[in-house]
């Protein structure tokens, strides 16, 4: 016999439909739970990712900042080698007699390029005629730095305004004359036509007088006509402003302090700050001086027969072009003595400027060419030593009164180091004749600043 077949249970269609709807509700709840979890996790994930990126970038920046700091500090130590090169080689009489007058400002960019960049070794190797791989090990793989060195004696020492004297031969008067020549071009008219932050306008004369009165040690206003202090008392209201202060009435410690002088603002310092200094002497170093300073030297020491070339409009047409020509000519050959300067000024056509020979000469030469002026200016006779006419009592100025070609004593250097996205700047002033505090010998840092 066969077993009885189990009876199949009959499930109504309505029950099956309800079961399917229940299963669908369960699937919907699962999706909602997943979405809720994602909504909770996404902010945490995004915040964690952002924090990680910030920390990673901060670590990279810190690494680059440390690298940049080490680079410019290494450049600072390398600069000591340059100063010793100047002291022990370039300043020696034997070297000067054999190879002429040299200064580290002429060679510093080329020498430091071997240390401060990846491909700098190729340039210096090619300069001395060696294989490119000779100095390869000196180069830096990551980052680099650039060094700029300049002589402070080529700038105008504003502290000479404190050395008052009688007449135009005093350091104070000569400094005032140089400031007048620097501010003379009409290019700078907007600096004196617009109102300053205090709502006042200041002329060129107002600014120069304010600078002299801020630095000199008296309380009387300076007279630009007499080149001496007048009987009128100074009145600048430094003590009446919101943040009062008193004038220095002594030598200033830095060029930045000139911002405290009435009429001197950021625009004026941007235009002329790089040509001013507070270090060095009051004589003009002809090897580093600007064309404006050299032009005043020419006007002071020109012989009587050529004096007309330095007067009136001829100062702009003859004296300044000759001074610019001298600046271009000394680029590759500095003056070893005042006699060399006197010779090139007397006969500039016999000392053709290397830049002029190559068709260069800078913006000044281009301007002269467009104005149909001769490339080689007319010379003038100079007097080396001052003298006085016994009959008329008239004094003849000389080069020795206010000019020198002595080796540089104070250098300003700037090192710009770059590593990744970080840039660091180190500015310093080094005195060749300053006594060292911890060891024997001369040469010390006068000023250091890290930015």
PEJO-V760564 format. One record per residue. N is the residue number from 1. RES is the residue in three letters. PHI is phi as a letter, one per 20 degrees, with the letter a starting at -180 (* if undefined). Layout:
# PEJO-V760564
[[N RES PHI] [N RES PHI]]
This chain:
# PEJO-V760564
[[1 UNK *] [2 UNK e] [3 UNK f] [4 UNK f] [5 UNK f] [6 UNK f] [7 UNK f] [8 UNK f] [9 UNK f] [10 UNK e] [11 UNK d] [12 UNK f] [13 UNK f] [14 UNK f] [15 UNK f] [16 UNK f] [17 UNK f] [18 UNK f] [19 UNK f] [20 UNK f] [21 UNK f] [22 UNK f] [23 UNK f] [24 UNK f] [25 UNK f] [26 UNK f] [27 UNK f] [28 UNK f] [29 UNK f] [30 UNK f] [31 UNK f] [32 UNK f] [33 UNK f] [34 UNK f] [35 UNK f] [36 UNK f] [37 UNK f] [38 UNK f] [39 UNK f] [40 UNK f] [41 UNK f] [42 UNK g] [43 UNK g] [44 UNK f] [45 UNK f] [46 UNK f] [47 UNK f] [48 UNK f] [49 UNK f] [50 UNK f] [51 UNK f] [52 UNK f] [53 UNK f] [54 UNK f] [55 UNK f] [56 UNK f] [57 UNK f] [58 UNK f] [59 UNK f] [60 UNK f] [61 UNK f] [62 UNK f] [63 UNK f] [64 UNK f] [65 UNK f] [66 UNK f] [67 UNK f] [68 UNK f] [69 UNK f] [70 UNK f] [71 UNK f] [72 UNK f] [73 UNK f] [74 UNK f] [75 UNK f] [76 UNK f] [77 UNK f] [78 UNK f] [79 UNK f] [80 UNK f] [81 UNK f] [82 UNK f] [83 UNK f] [84 UNK f] [85 UNK f] [86 UNK f] [87 UNK f] [88 UNK e] [89 UNK c] [90 UNK f] [91 UNK e] [92 UNK f] [93 UNK f] [94 UNK f] [95 UNK f] [96 UNK f] [97 UNK f] [98 UNK e] [99 UNK d] [100 UNK n] [101 UNK e] [102 UNK c] [103 UNK b] [104 UNK f] [105 UNK f] [106 UNK e] [107 UNK d] [108 UNK g] [109 UNK f] [110 UNK f] [111 UNK f] [112 UNK f] [113 UNK f] [114 UNK f] [115 UNK e] [116 UNK e] [117 UNK b] [118 UNK f] [119 UNK d] [120 UNK f] [121 UNK f] [122 UNK f] [123 UNK f] [124 UNK f] [125 UNK f] [126 UNK f] [127 UNK f] [128 UNK e] [129 UNK m] [130 UNK d] [131 UNK f] [132 UNK f] [133 UNK e] [134 UNK f] [135 UNK d] [136 UNK f] [137 UNK f] [138 UNK e] [139 UNK f] [140 UNK d] [141 UNK e] [142 UNK d] [143 UNK n] [144 UNK r] [145 UNK b] [146 UNK c] [147 UNK d] [148 UNK c] [149 UNK c] [150 UNK b] [151 UNK e] [152 UNK f] [153 UNK f] [154 UNK e] [155 UNK d] [156 UNK e] [157 UNK e] [158 UNK f] [159 UNK f] [160 UNK f] [161 UNK f] [162 UNK e] [163 UNK e] [164 UNK f] [165 UNK a] [166 UNK d] [167 UNK m] [168 UNK e] [169 UNK e] [170 UNK f] [171 UNK g] [172 UNK f] [173 UNK f] [174 UNK f] [175 UNK f] [176 UNK f] [177 UNK f] [178 UNK f] [179 UNK f] [180 UNK f] [181 UNK f] [182 UNK f] [183 UNK e] [184 UNK f] [185 UNK g] [186 UNK f] [187 UNK g] [188 UNK e] [189 UNK g] [190 UNK g] [191 UNK f] [192 UNK d] [193 UNK e] [194 UNK e] [195 UNK f] [196 UNK e] [197 UNK f] [198 UNK e] [199 UNK n] [200 UNK d] [201 UNK d] [202 UNK c] [203 UNK f] [204 UNK f] [205 UNK f] [206 UNK f] [207 UNK f] [208 UNK f] [209 UNK f] [210 UNK f] [211 UNK f] [212 UNK f] [213 UNK f] [214 UNK f] [215 UNK e] [216 UNK f] [217 UNK e] [218 UNK d] [219 UNK d] [220 UNK d] [221 UNK f] [222 UNK e] [223 UNK d] [224 UNK f] [225 UNK e] [226 UNK e] [227 UNK l] [228 UNK b] [229 UNK f] [230 UNK e] [231 UNK e] [232 UNK e] [233 UNK f] [234 UNK f] [235 UNK b] [236 UNK c] [237 UNK l] [238 UNK f] [239 UNK e] [240 UNK d] [241 UNK e] [242 UNK f] [243 UNK d] [244 UNK f] [245 UNK b] [246 UNK d] [247 UNK f] [248 UNK f] [249 UNK l] [250 UNK a] [251 UNK f] [252 UNK e] [253 UNK e] [254 UNK b] [255 UNK f] [256 UNK g] [257 UNK f] [258 UNK f] [259 UNK f] [260 UNK e] [261 UNK f] [262 UNK f] [263 UNK n] [264 UNK e] [265 UNK c] [266 UNK f] [267 UNK f] [268 UNK f] [269 UNK f] [270 UNK f] [271 UNK f] [272 UNK c] [273 UNK g] [274 UNK f] [275 UNK e] [276 UNK d] [277 UNK b] [278 UNK d] [279 UNK d] [280 UNK n] [281 UNK e] [282 UNK d] [283 UNK e] [284 UNK e] [285 UNK e] [286 UNK f] [287 UNK f] [288 UNK c] [289 UNK f] [290 UNK f] [291 UNK f] [292 UNK f] [293 UNK f] [294 UNK f] [295 UNK f] [296 UNK f] [297 UNK f] [298 UNK f] [299 UNK f] [300 UNK f] [301 UNK d] [302 UNK f] [303 UNK f] [304 UNK g] [305 UNK f] [306 UNK d] [307 UNK f] [308 UNK f] [309 UNK f] [310 UNK d] [311 UNK d] [312 UNK m] [313 UNK f] [314 UNK f] [315 UNK f] [316 UNK e] [317 UNK e] [318 UNK c] [319 UNK f] [320 UNK f] [321 UNK g] [322 UNK f] [323 UNK f] [324 UNK f] [325 UNK f] [326 UNK f] [327 UNK f] [328 UNK f] [329 UNK f] [330 UNK e] [331 UNK g] [332 UNK d] [333 UNK b] [334 UNK f] [335 UNK e] [336 UNK e] [337 UNK b] [338 UNK f] [339 UNK f] [340 UNK f] [341 UNK f] [342 UNK f] [343 UNK f] [344 UNK f] [345 UNK f] [346 UNK f] [347 UNK c] [348 UNK f] [349 UNK f] [350 UNK e] [351 UNK c] [352 UNK f] [353 UNK f] [354 UNK g] [355 UNK f] [356 UNK f] [357 UNK f] [358 UNK e] [359 UNK n] [360 UNK d] [361 UNK o] [362 UNK n] [363 UNK f] [364 UNK f] [365 UNK f] [366 UNK f] [367 UNK f] [368 UNK f] [369 UNK f] [370 UNK f] [371 UNK e] [372 UNK l] [373 UNK e] [374 UNK f] [375 UNK f] [376 UNK e] [377 UNK f] [378 UNK f] [379 UNK e] [380 UNK b] [381 UNK e] [382 UNK d] [383 UNK d] [384 UNK e] [385 UNK d] [386 UNK f] [387 UNK b] [388 UNK c] [389 UNK f] [390 UNK f] [391 UNK f] [392 UNK e] [393 UNK m] [394 UNK f] [395 UNK e] [396 UNK d] [397 UNK f] [398 UNK c] [399 UNK f] [400 UNK f] [401 UNK f] [402 UNK b] [403 UNK c] [404 UNK b] [405 UNK c] [406 UNK f] [407 UNK g] [408 UNK f] [409 UNK d] [410 UNK c] [411 UNK d] [412 UNK d] [413 UNK c] [414 UNK c] [415 UNK d] [416 UNK d] [417 UNK d] [418 UNK c] [419 UNK c] [420 UNK m] [421 UNK e] [422 UNK d] [423 UNK c] [424 UNK c] [425 UNK c] [426 UNK c] [427 UNK d] [428 UNK b] [429 UNK c] [430 UNK d] [431 UNK d] [432 UNK f] [433 UNK d] [434 UNK f] [435 UNK f] [436 UNK f] [437 UNK f] [438 UNK d] [439 UNK b] [440 UNK f] [441 UNK o] [442 UNK c] [443 UNK o] [444 UNK b] [445 UNK f] [446 UNK e] [447 UNK b] [448 UNK b] [449 UNK b] [450 UNK d] [451 UNK c]]
